[in-house]
Amino acid sequence: MAELARLEDDLKSYSAVATRLEDAAVLFSLAQEEDDEATGAEAAGALDEVEATLEQMEVRRLLSGSHDEAAAIVSVHAGAGGTES
């Protein structure tokens, strides 16, 4: 069930990104046709949002393995290369 919910959430996210990208393309076209800097800036802002969302989705995909939700123990040993010093 959790896997199905995650996949449905991913589909909604992809759909939202695709819609926002289409909106940005329309805004960009309008900005070029009308030579409107404000609309161009709005299109650029929409593209920035799409890029940020895609980066978040990429991180989520990278951390979606079967063991990625498990806890981890990390040890940092300062020095010249190990625990011998």
Secondary structure, DSSP 8 states (H G I E B T S, - for coil): -HHHHHHHHHHHHHHHHHHHHHHHHHHHHHHHHHT-HHHHHHHHHHHHHHHHHHHHHHHHHHT-STTTTS--------SSSSS--
